[in-house]
Amino acid sequence: MISIGDVLVSNQVIEEQFVCDLVKCKGGCCVDGDAGAPLEKQELDELNKAYPFVRLYLTGESVSVVESQGKYTYDTHFGWVTPTLGSGMCAYGIKGGNGIVRCGIEQAHRDGKTSWKKPISCHLFPIKIKKNKNAKTDLVNYEPREDLCQAACSLGKKQKVPVFVFLKDALIRKYGSDFYDALSATAEHYSKHL
């Protein structure tokens, strides 16, 4: 484990390689899961503000689900999460003609409609963050889905892109550039001593 302030990072984050391969996985992380995308408490307000713009990108089914269930729901195991459709897909997912599921929140952001990019849990995937027992330390783990992420793991190895490099923007968004610089320096030191 790598300790940076109140964050413990699994060595796999610097040792393993990963690059999303949407053509192969079709955005399956927006579909496959035990609940919707986890949301941090401060993200609830972000979603409330962004929703009027995001709504324009959603299907009728998605709008119906969001407006009947709420913009987010509470799951006893995962906490606040996005609602899901009957198929299991996140209600904010939008499926393109090529079958690839993309994030409607992120599309609204890309089009300049909202400043919020998307839930940080989605931006960080396949990194998952849990709190330790005293809820003071973040435990940062690399957890790709075995079948779903196989192509991304292969592409990452082929391109030699470490997980933390692929997720640079997301890690800086979550923890700041000083954290990322410390993680990068640790990775460089680690690679010299293998």
Salt bridges, closest charged atoms under 4 A:
ASP21 OD2 - LYS24 NZ 3.95
ASP32 OD2 - ARG145 NH1 3.89
GLU40 OE2 - LYS174 NZ 2.39
GLU43 OE2 - ARG173 NH2 3.80
GLU67 OE2 - ARG55 NE 2.64
GLU106 OE2 - ARG110 NH2 3.36
GLU106 OE2 - LYS117 NZ 3.77
GLU106 OE1 - LYS118 NZ 3.03
ASP138 OD1 - LYS131 NZ 2.76
GLU143 OE2 - LYS130 NZ 3.24
GLU188 OE2 - LYS192 NZ 3.54
